[in-house]
């Protein structure tokens, strides 16, 4: 079971990095839009939501890799 937790830790970290790249690319395209609604949404996603989501996934994966969720 611990091996599965550690393998999923790698999955969470990779998923966090992928989502960070995807949200960065999408936010930059929205910021370059002509519509003010798209610009505001792009900035909110880039500055607020992306760090929270990526940080959470990477931190959860890191703890899982280190075995912090083991039974003690």
Steps between C-alpha positions, in 0.01 A plus 500: 500500500787737572638440151167604352498817713850589385416434135190716529718771657694517174171512310376792713822695448496443124131592486571821690778595259283424198208702634736788578626504143151465354350777714796729428461458125122545514520804729753672277274451199205642695703800619587580138130499405313814396210437738533650849315204654758258363787715624366519854429126509848427362668709770293341778582150381868584455559680829256331737374161392806353327737534799241352736424199280859429395638553850240268650558221252880518519499522879258206529720298263815591692348389830381181339849430363657556841256260664327756723167324449622168636333320787670559829 
